[in-house]
Amino acid sequence: MTTNTALITGASRGLGAAIARALAPTHDLILGARSADALTSILAELPGSIPWPVALTDYEAVAEAAKGIDRLDVLVHNAGVADLGTVESSTVDQWRNTLEVNLIAVAELTRLLLPALRAANGHVVFINSGAGIRANAGWASYAASKFGLRAFADALRIEEPDLRVTSIFPGRIDTDMQREIVAGEGRDYDPTHFLKASTVASAVLHAVETPADAQPVEIVIRPA
């Protein structure tokens, strides 16, 4: 029987599903997604997991859903959006949506779950990006959200010394989102050029399983 509980946002597919698979042998899982239908496949694969369908920017719904969680060992912030474009072509709506999903919703969910995390001396894992270390042309709003996410993680680590806080900075990952990005760049897609989702998930597992006398602060992963 497992005694630890992990909540993973954006767990329906891609990296989120890979993280769920990696943590399943040692954790009871709460799997987040925008809708119940989106979770059908991963719930069939990982029976016993608890569905947590809620739009993370619907803050009233998130607050209601968080009420049922009184103890949480691991919170993995994986959900996010990548709406790319140059500064010149960007819009106010694009900036608002990117910052809302990738940063503000993350901050609010963390705030709501602090009592549950404190009860377990828990671990918060932020799936950041290489764009959270260095911005590139065409990635301004996305990079800004990820730089902000890194700062939020650093502040949380200082404010909550009894929690462990890890930021993971993967390079490009072979996911459906990556296929959309590459198509938008007008390039052919070659999955061998990108990290496997399972590889990044193994880094999350490594961080979670790090002995309690150490804090894995940042993990940077790039395609070989």
C-alpha positions, 0 to 999 in steps of 0.5 A: 500500500502507498501512503504518499499522495501526489497531485499532477496538473495537466496529467491527461497526456504527454509529460503529465501522463508520463509523470503519473506513470513514474509516480504511480508505484509509490504514490496515490495519484490525483490527476488534474485536467480541464475535463473529465473526458480528457482523463479517461485514457490515463485513468484506465491505464492507472486504475485507482487514481482520483480524477481532478477535472477543473479548469485551473483559471476558474478560481472558484472551481479550483478553490472548491476542488482543493477543499477535499485535499487535506494532506498532499505529499507532492504537487507537480505543476505541469499544466501550461500553454505555449502561445508563441509569436514575435513581440510585434505580432503578440496581442494583449490577450495572448500575454494575458492568457499565457501569464494567467495559465503558466503563472497566476493559476499556478500561484493560486493553486499553490496558495490554496494547497499550502495547508495540505502541503504543510501537513505532509512537509510536502514537495512542490515540483514546477515543470519550467522550461529552457525558456525559463533560463534564456528567452529566444526570439518568438517566445517572449510571452512564454519565456516571461511566464516561465521566468516568473515561474522560476521567481515564484518557486524561489520565493516559495522556497524561502517562505516555506522552509519546511517544504521542498521546492524543485524547478525542472527546466527541460529542453524540447520534449516529444509531445503533441504540443511540440508537434504543434510548435514545430508545425507553427515554425514551418519545420518537419517534425523529427521526434529523435531531436527531442527529449522523451516525456518518460526521460523528463518524468524520471527526473521528477521521480528522482527529485521526489525520491531525493533523501530528506536531508537534501533539496533538489533546487533546480534540474536542467535537462537537454536533448543529447 
